[in-house]
Amino acid sequence: MKKFNKKSVKKEDVVRLHEKYKFDYLEASILARRGITSGQDVMYYMESDTRFLHQPFLFSAMEDAVERINQAIEEKEKILIFGDKDVDGITSTAILYGYLKDRGADVQFRLPVGEDAYGLSMEAVDDFEAYCNGFSALIITVDCGISNNAEIDHANELGI
């Protein structure tokens, strides 16, 4: 069983966040543990105007990735979203799956289960290739994949 160690937090920070910004004590303690205690940081955290969100097109090759996803949707290719089994991996998989489904994509997802290692696996690539039956396809990794060079090379060799 994995043991979690919570970062200590100053009670004064939690009380101040609760009183000043009306967060409940749980929210205030989470923010304090993340170091979000100053007025500017709290206001940035609470901001709902999408103009202040991180610009995703600052990532290198983001335009290429968007173009490839749009191509896969337009050409009715099968798409596999492969995520991680942690909270942000599951969440990002679910968000992307819902978005692509709404766009009419032929999409499915896969997450590691049980003792499966984190990251894209050869087995997942081979299973998806068999499912695609030789047709052109796309695998999108979320919250993983950056170090899965061998698996990505293998997928490319299979036409994915």
TIDREN-237528 format. One record per residue (C-alpha): residue number from 0; residue in one letter; x, y, z. Coordinates in Angstrom, 2 decimals. Layout:
N
R  seq  type     east    north       up
R  NUM     A        X        Y        Z
...
END
This chain:
160
R  seq  type     east    north       up
R    0     M     0.00     0.00     0.00
R    1     K     1.36     3.41    -0.95
R    2     K     1.86     5.81     1.94
R    3     F     1.06     9.46     1.34
R    4     N     2.82    12.17     3.30
R    5     K     0.88    15.40     3.43
R    6     K     2.91    18.58     3.32
R    7     S     2.55    20.49     6.56
R    8     V     0.54    23.66     6.42
R    9     K     0.30    26.70     8.67
R   10     K    -3.04    26.95    10.41
R   11     E    -2.92    30.76    10.02
R   12     D    -2.74    30.39     6.21
R   13     V    -5.78    28.14     6.16
R   14     V    -7.79    30.43     8.43
R   15     R    -6.79    33.52     6.41
R   16     L    -7.80    31.88     3.09
R   17     H   -11.09    30.81     4.65
R   18     E   -11.91    34.23     6.07
R   19     K   -10.64    36.44     3.25
R   20     Y   -11.71    34.39     0.20
R   21     K   -14.55    32.34     1.69
R   22     F   -13.00    28.96     0.83
R   23     D   -14.13    26.14     3.06
R   24     Y   -11.41    24.75     5.30
R   25     L   -10.66    21.77     3.05
R   26     E   -10.18    23.98    -0.02
R   27     A    -8.11    26.43     1.98
R   28     S    -5.84    23.67     3.28
R   29     I    -5.33    22.25    -0.23
R   30     L    -4.43    25.70    -1.56
R   31     A    -2.05    26.31     1.34
R   32     R    -0.35    22.93     0.76
R   33     R     0.16    23.95    -2.87
R   34     G     1.70    27.26    -1.82
R   35     I    -1.25    29.30    -3.11
R   36     T    -1.53    31.78    -0.26
R   37     S    -0.80    35.25    -1.63
R   38     G    -3.55    37.45    -3.00
R   39     Q    -2.19    37.38    -6.55
R   40     D    -1.81    33.58    -6.57
R   41     V    -5.30    33.09    -5.17
R   42     M    -6.83    35.46    -7.71
R   43     Y    -5.01    33.66   -10.55
R   44     Y    -6.28    30.32    -9.22
R   45     M    -9.86    31.63    -9.04
R   46     E    -9.76    33.31   -12.48
R   47     S   -12.43    31.96   -14.80
R   48     D   -11.61    34.08   -17.86
R   49     T   -10.07    31.71   -20.42
R   50     R    -7.87    34.52   -21.78
R   51     F    -5.64    33.98   -18.74
R   52     L    -5.17    30.25   -19.23
R   53     H    -1.89    28.86   -20.51
R   54     Q    -1.65    29.16   -24.30
R   55     P    -1.33    25.54   -25.54
R   56     F     0.12    26.62   -28.87
R   57     L     3.31    27.61   -27.05
R   58     F     4.13    23.88   -26.95
R   59     S     6.40    22.89   -29.81
R   60     A     4.60    21.13   -32.68
R   61     M     1.14    21.74   -31.17
R   62     E    -0.19    22.88   -34.55
R   63     D     1.03    19.62   -36.10
R   64     A    -0.69    17.60   -33.36
R   65     V    -3.99    19.44   -33.80
R   66     E    -3.79    19.01   -37.57
R   67     R    -3.12    15.27   -37.19
R   68     I    -6.07    14.84   -34.84
R   69     N    -8.36    16.77   -37.18
R   70     Q    -7.17    14.60   -40.07
R   71     A    -7.93    11.43   -38.11
R   72     I   -11.45    12.66   -37.37
R   73     E   -12.11    13.73   -40.97
R   74     E   -10.80    10.46   -42.40
R   75     K   -12.71     8.34   -39.85
R   76     E    -9.52     6.77   -38.51
R   77     K    -9.64     4.81   -35.30
R   78     I    -8.15     6.77   -32.39
R   79     L    -6.85     5.36   -29.13
R   80     I    -6.32     7.63   -26.16
R   81     F    -3.79     6.04   -23.83
R   82     G    -3.62     7.61   -20.38
R   83     D    -2.09     6.90   -17.03
R   84     K    -3.87     5.35   -14.06
R   85     D    -3.34     8.31   -11.74
R   86     V    -5.86    11.09   -11.17
R   87     D    -4.57    13.51   -13.81
R   88     G    -4.12    10.68   -16.32
R   89     I    -7.68     9.43   -15.87
R   90     T    -9.08    12.97   -15.91
R   91     S    -7.21    14.01   -19.06
R   92     T    -8.24    10.76   -20.76
R   93     A   -11.90    11.38   -19.89
R   94     I   -11.84    15.01   -21.04
R   95     L   -10.17    14.22   -24.36
R   96     Y   -12.39    11.18   -24.94
R   97     G   -15.55    13.25   -24.41
R   98     Y   -14.30    16.01   -26.69
R   99     L   -13.33    13.64   -29.51
R  100     K   -16.59    11.69   -29.16
R  101     D   -18.51    14.99   -29.46
R  102     R   -16.53    15.71   -32.64
R  103     G   -17.69    12.40   -34.10
R  104     A   -14.37    10.59   -33.78
R  105     D   -14.08     6.81   -33.76
R  106     V   -12.32     6.87   -30.41
R  107     Q   -11.62     4.50   -27.56
R  108     F    -9.40     4.71   -24.52
R  109     R    -7.09     2.51   -22.53
R  110     L    -5.56     2.90   -19.11
R  111     P    -3.06     0.64   -17.37
R  112     V    -4.76    -1.62   -14.85
R  113     G    -3.57    -3.65   -11.90
R  114     E     0.16    -4.19   -12.02
R  115     D     0.54    -2.68   -15.52
R  116     A     3.40    -0.21   -15.68
R  117     Y     2.76     3.46   -16.27
R  118     G     3.14     4.62   -19.85
R  119     L     2.34     3.24   -23.26
R  120     S     3.11    -0.47   -23.58
R  121     M     3.98    -2.72   -26.52
R  122     E     0.95    -4.82   -25.62
R  123     A    -1.36    -1.79   -25.90
R  124     V     0.14    -0.88   -29.29
R  125     D    -0.21    -4.45   -30.58
R  126     D    -3.78    -4.79   -29.27
R  127     F    -4.79    -1.53   -30.94
R  128     E    -3.12    -2.50   -34.21
R  129     A    -5.06    -5.79   -34.21
R  130     Y    -8.28    -3.88   -33.50
R  131     C    -7.59    -1.54   -36.44
R  132     N    -7.07    -4.50   -38.76
R  133     G    -4.45    -2.75   -40.88
R  134     F    -6.32     0.52   -41.28
R  135     S    -4.62     3.85   -40.57
R  136     A    -4.97     4.84   -36.93
R  137     L    -3.76     7.27   -34.29
R  138     I    -2.67     6.83   -30.69
R  139     I    -2.74     9.89   -28.45
R  140     T    -0.98     9.60   -25.11
R  141     V    -2.07    11.82   -22.24
R  142     D    -0.08    12.28   -19.06
R  143     C     2.43     9.72   -20.33
R  144     G     4.29     8.64   -23.43
R  145     I     7.11    11.16   -23.45
R  146     S     9.70     8.48   -22.68
R  147     N     8.05     5.61   -24.57
R  148     N    10.32     5.89   -27.60
R  149     A    10.45     2.15   -28.31
R  150     E     6.66     1.82   -28.13
R  151     I     6.17     4.86   -30.36
R  152     D     8.68     3.51   -32.89
R  153     H     6.84     0.19   -32.82
R  154     A     3.50     1.92   -33.43
R  155     N     5.01     3.84   -36.36
R  156     E     6.34     0.59   -37.84
R  157     L     2.79    -0.78   -37.67
R  158     G     1.43     2.29   -39.50
R  159     I     0.02     3.94   -36.39
END
